[in-house]
Structures are given as structure tokens and as C-alpha cells.
Amino acid sequence: MYPVELTTPMAKELTDFGFVSLKTSDEVIERLENQEGTALLVVNSICGCAAGNARPGVKMSLTSEKKPDNLYTVFAGVDKEATSKAREFLLPYPPSSPSVALFKDGKLVHMVERHHIEGNNANQISAHLQKVYDHFCG
């Protein structure tokens, strides 16, 4: 587990922007299973190289006209129970943090793994996600 004083500001980057932080496996199940509409799930991470661009990129992507109906996050290495359960919903993709997943009507329809995030700046991440929203979000 990471020190809370280190991770809190990183978590707040998303929760202050409207993401619901899921802390338990029950919360993950309740929010992702059989859900109608679209939901974005960010597996947040302390990793500065990728997460430092992922969080701002995700936030910028949400300024487009089409965007997910619901915004959720779990924090890898902090919300262990919730992250473990969320990763079950992300199969067949291997554990990856940070990562961004889009669900539509309870089904995973797009996954952005850490290796897709690394080497890209926030603008590139945002542009990619906006294309995904244009395709899947109403």
C-alpha cells in the first residue's frame, strides 16, 4: 500500500472532476454489472510516467460533446479489493495500471492499456478517447 498522503492528490484529480471512487468489490459489481448506458473506468496509478499523462488526458477527453454516462475509478495499490474485482471485468486484458476502459450496457467495448498510454502526452490520450466516445457514446 502506498502512503495516503502521496496518493490522495492523485485520486482527487479524478474525483474532483466527477469520477466516483469505487472502494469495494461490491461497489464495482453494483456499478459495472448489467449497467445501461456507457461507463468509463480509470484504473488510477501512482506511476508518474504513464499516470501523469493519463489523468489529464482523460479529463480533457470529457470536454467533447459525446462522452460516457458514468465515470468511475479505482486506485491500483490503494483500493486493492475494488481493483481486483474491476480487473475481472477487464478480462481478457492483463492487469495494467494506469488503464482506461469503456463499458457499454455492462460490456467492455474498449480498453486502453498502460503500453498504449506510455509515450503519449495528455492531448494524444484525449484525442484517442474522444474518437472512442464518438463511436460508442450517445
N, C-alpha and C positions, 0 to 999 in steps of 0.2 A: 504494500500500500504506500502511496505517495503522501507526503505531508499535506494536510488540508490547506495550509496557508499558501502552498505552491499551486495547488490545483483549483482552488476556489475562483481566482480571477479568470482562469481558462474556461471553467464551466460557465461563469457568468457572461462570458462573451456570447454564448448561445442562449442561456435562459433569459438574460436581459433583453434579448431580441425576440422573445416569444416562444422559444423551444421549451417543451415540458421535459423535465429531467426525470427519467424513469429509474427508480432505485431498487425495485424488487422484481423477481421473475413474474409475480402475479400482475404487476403493473404492465410489464412488457406484453404478456399474454392478452390482457384486457385491451390494450391499445392497438396491437398489431393483428391479432387473430380475428378473422371474419369481419374486418373493418370495411365499411363502404367508403368510397372515395379514395383519395390519394394521401399518402403519409410519407414524409421524409424522415429517415432515421440517420443521425450522425453518431458514429462511434467516435467520441472525442478521445484525445490522446495528449499526453504530455510532450510527445516528440516535437521538438521545435522545428526540425527540418521540414516535416510534412504538415503537421497540425497548425503551425504558424501561418501557413497559406490556406489551409483547408477552411478554418473557421471564417476568416474574412471573405473567402471565395463563396462559401455557402451563403453567408449573409447578403453579399452583393447579388447573388443569383435570385434572391427572393424579391428583388425590386422589379422584376419583369411582370408583365400582365398575367401570364399563366404561371401558376405556382401551386405547390401541394396544399391540400386542405388542412393537413395537420403536421406539426413539427415536433419531433421527439429527439432526445439524445440520451445516451448512456456514456459513462466515462470509464474507459478501459483502465484497469489498475486501481480504480476507486470504487465504482459500482460493480463489484465482482459478480454478484448474483444476477443482476439485471443484464450485464454484458454477456454473461454466459448464456442466458436464455435468449437474448437478442441474436446471438451468433447461431443459434439453432434455426432461427427464421432466415438467416443469411446463407444457409447451405444451398448449393454445394460449394460456395466460396469458402476458402480457408480463413481463419481468424486474421483480421487485418485492422490495424488502427494507426492513424485515423482511417475511416472509411465512411462512405455515404451511400445509403440505399434508398431507393424509391419503391414504395408498395402501392399497388392499385387494387382495390377491393380485396385486401388481405393477401395478395400475392406479390412476391418480389418480382419487379419488372426491370430494374436497372441497378447495377452495382458499380460503384467507383472504389476500387481498392487502393491501398496505400501506394502501390507502384504506379498507379495512374495519377496520383497526386504529386508524388516526388518529382522535382524538376519543373513543375508548373507553378506559375505565380497565381495570385488570387484572381486576377482578371481572366486567365485561361480556365481556371476551375469554374468560375462563374459562368463563362460563355458556354462551356460544356453542359453544365447543369441546366442552363436556360433552354438549350436545344432538347434536352431530355424532357423538361416540363412542357415544351411546345408539343411534343409527341404524346405524352401521357396525361397531362393535366387539362382540365376543362376550363 
